[in-house]
């Protein structure tokens, strides 16, 4: 099975998720040891996980004096 990695490998410290693929460090490290069924189950939730993260970020208050779209954390 193809990896969900999209080469945007930056961890969000507030959410504990990779900004690119939405996996945790534990999931990234364990990917090669997962069964196909485990990988499929994880792949099935990544898009929803990233969408939920974006929604949560939108609810954060804007940062004073920061460029448009920046939010506090």
Secondary structure as UniProt FT lines:
FT   STRAND          11..12
FT   TURN            13..16
FT   STRAND          17..18
FT   TURN            19..21
FT   HELIX           25..30
FT   HELIX           31..33
FT   HELIX           36..58
FT   TURN            64..65
FT   TURN            68..69
//
